[in-house]
Amino acid sequence: MGPGVCHSLGLTALVLSEIVRHDLKDVGKPGGGQAPGYLRDLLKSWSSLAEEGWYRTAAELFDDVSLGQPRAALWAAVFMALVVRLNRNGPHEVQRVISVVAACYCLLGAVSGLPLAAVAPGGGVLLVLGLCAGVMRIATR
Protein backbone atom coordinates (compact mmCIF):
# COMPACT_ATOMS: atom_id res chain seq x y z
CA MET A 1 0.00 0.00 0.00
CA GLY A 2 1.57 3.25 -1.14
CA PRO A 3 1.27 6.74 0.31
CA GLY A 4 -1.46 7.68 -2.17
CA VAL A 5 -3.82 5.04 -0.79
CA CYS A 6 -3.18 6.26 2.75
CA HIS A 7 -3.67 9.89 1.69
CA SER A 8 -6.99 8.91 0.09
CA LEU A 9 -8.11 7.09 3.23
CA GLY A 10 -7.20 10.11 5.35
CA LEU A 11 -9.10 12.45 3.04
CA THR A 12 -12.10 10.10 3.19
CA ALA A 13 -12.07 10.13 7.00
CA LEU A 14 -11.78 13.91 6.92
CA VAL A 15 -14.70 14.33 4.50
CA LEU A 16 -16.92 11.99 6.52
CA SER A 17 -16.03 13.73 9.80
CA GLU A 18 -16.83 17.11 8.25
CA ILE A 19 -20.22 15.77 7.12
CA VAL A 20 -20.95 14.69 10.71
CA ARG A 21 -19.74 18.03 12.04
CA HIS A 22 -21.99 19.89 9.60
CA ASP A 23 -24.99 17.71 10.44
CA LEU A 24 -24.53 18.25 14.18
CA LYS A 25 -23.81 21.99 14.21
CA ASP A 26 -27.37 23.07 15.08
CA VAL A 27 -28.43 20.07 17.17
CA GLY A 28 -29.25 21.09 20.73
CA LYS A 29 -29.57 24.80 19.94
CA PRO A 30 -32.94 26.49 20.41
CA GLY A 31 -34.81 26.04 17.13
CA GLY A 32 -32.01 23.76 15.92
CA GLY A 33 -32.44 20.60 13.93
CA GLN A 34 -32.73 17.00 14.99
CA ALA A 35 -29.83 14.61 15.22
CA PRO A 36 -29.33 12.75 11.94
CA GLY A 37 -30.65 9.20 11.68
CA TYR A 38 -27.20 7.67 11.26
CA LEU A 39 -26.03 9.03 14.62
CA ARG A 40 -27.31 6.00 16.56
CA ASP A 41 -25.40 3.61 14.25
CA LEU A 42 -22.31 5.81 14.47
CA LEU A 43 -22.34 5.80 18.28
CA LYS A 44 -23.00 2.06 18.41
CA SER A 45 -20.12 1.42 16.03
CA TRP A 46 -17.79 3.64 18.07
CA SER A 47 -18.71 1.98 21.35
CA SER A 48 -18.33 -1.55 19.98
CA LEU A 49 -14.96 -0.74 18.41
CA ALA A 50 -13.81 0.97 21.61
CA GLU A 51 -13.94 -2.45 23.26
CA GLU A 52 -11.38 -3.79 20.78
CA GLY A 53 -7.78 -3.40 21.96
CA TRP A 54 -6.31 -2.64 18.52
CA TYR A 55 -8.87 0.10 17.87
CA ARG A 56 -8.50 1.65 21.30
CA THR A 57 -4.71 1.70 20.84
CA ALA A 58 -5.00 3.31 17.39
CA ALA A 59 -7.51 5.91 18.59
CA GLU A 60 -5.40 6.81 21.63
CA LEU A 61 -2.26 7.05 19.50
CA PHE A 62 -4.12 9.23 16.99
CA ASP A 63 -5.25 11.55 19.77
CA ASP A 64 -1.77 11.66 21.36
CA VAL A 65 0.05 12.33 18.09
CA SER A 66 -2.40 15.10 17.22
CA LEU A 67 -1.90 16.77 20.61
CA GLY A 68 -5.62 16.61 21.34
CA GLN A 69 -6.61 18.22 18.04
CA PRO A 70 -7.24 15.27 15.71
CA ARG A 71 -9.43 17.19 13.26
CA ALA A 72 -6.92 20.00 12.79
CA ALA A 73 -4.02 17.57 12.53
CA LEU A 74 -5.83 15.46 9.93
CA TRP A 75 -6.57 18.61 7.93
CA ALA A 76 -2.87 19.47 8.11
CA ALA A 77 -1.78 15.97 7.02
CA VAL A 78 -4.17 15.93 4.05
CA PHE A 79 -3.16 19.45 3.09
CA MET A 80 0.54 18.54 3.24
CA ALA A 81 -0.12 15.44 1.13
CA LEU A 82 -1.81 17.60 -1.50
CA VAL A 83 0.97 20.20 -1.41
CA VAL A 84 3.63 17.53 -1.91
CA ARG A 85 1.65 15.97 -4.75
CA LEU A 86 1.06 19.31 -6.47
CA ASN A 87 4.68 20.51 -6.11
CA ARG A 88 6.50 18.49 -8.76
CA ASN A 89 9.63 20.65 -8.66
CA GLY A 90 10.39 20.43 -4.95
CA PRO A 91 13.32 18.57 -3.39
CA HIS A 92 12.60 14.88 -3.90
CA GLU A 93 13.89 13.53 -0.57
CA VAL A 94 12.15 16.18 1.54
CA GLN A 95 8.89 15.64 -0.30
CA ARG A 96 9.14 11.88 0.08
CA VAL A 97 9.63 12.20 3.85
CA ILE A 98 6.70 14.61 4.16
CA SER A 99 4.55 12.31 2.01
CA VAL A 100 5.36 9.24 4.12
CA VAL A 101 4.75 11.09 7.41
CA ALA A 102 1.44 12.43 6.09
CA ALA A 103 0.52 8.95 4.83
CA CYS A 104 1.18 7.39 8.23
CA TYR A 105 -0.91 10.02 9.96
CA CYS A 106 -3.71 9.72 7.37
CA LEU A 107 -3.77 5.95 7.82
CA LEU A 108 -3.95 6.32 11.59
CA GLY A 109 -6.76 8.86 11.18
CA ALA A 110 -8.62 6.53 8.83
CA VAL A 111 -8.37 3.63 11.29
CA SER A 112 -9.50 5.89 14.11
CA GLY A 113 -12.39 7.10 11.95
CA LEU A 114 -13.67 3.65 10.96
CA PRO A 115 -17.04 4.22 12.66
CA LEU A 116 -17.62 7.16 10.30
CA ALA A 117 -18.62 4.58 7.69
CA ALA A 118 -22.09 4.81 9.27
CA VAL A 119 -22.41 8.29 7.73
CA ALA A 120 -22.62 6.88 4.21
CA PRO A 121 -23.76 3.27 4.50
CA GLY A 122 -23.40 0.74 1.74
CA GLY A 123 -21.89 2.07 -1.44
CA GLY A 124 -21.78 5.62 -0.09
CA VAL A 125 -18.44 5.07 1.63
CA LEU A 126 -17.01 3.56 -1.55
CA LEU A 127 -18.25 6.57 -3.51
CA VAL A 128 -16.60 9.01 -1.09
CA LEU A 129 -13.42 6.92 -1.10
CA GLY A 130 -13.42 6.87 -4.90
CA LEU A 131 -13.87 10.64 -5.08
CA CYS A 132 -11.07 11.18 -2.56
CA ALA A 133 -8.77 8.82 -4.45
CA GLY A 134 -9.62 10.72 -7.62
CA VAL A 135 -8.67 14.02 -5.99
CA MET A 136 -5.33 12.59 -4.88
CA ARG A 137 -4.71 11.10 -8.33
CA ILE A 138 -5.54 14.36 -10.11
CA ALA A 139 -3.23 16.23 -7.75
CA THR A 140 -0.41 13.87 -8.76
CA ARG A 141 -0.81 14.44 -12.49
HELIX and SHEET records of a PDB file:
HELIX    1   1 PRO A    3  LEU A   24  1                                  22    
HELIX    2   2 LEU A   39  ALA A   50  1                                  12    
HELIX    3   3 GLY A   53  VAL A   65  1                                  13    
HELIX    4   4 PRO A   70  LEU A   86  1                                  17    
HELIX    5   5 HIS A   92  SER A  112  1                                  21    
HELIX    6   6 LEU A  114  VAL A  119  5                                   6    
HELIX    7   7 GLY A  123  THR A  140  1                                  18    
END                                                                             
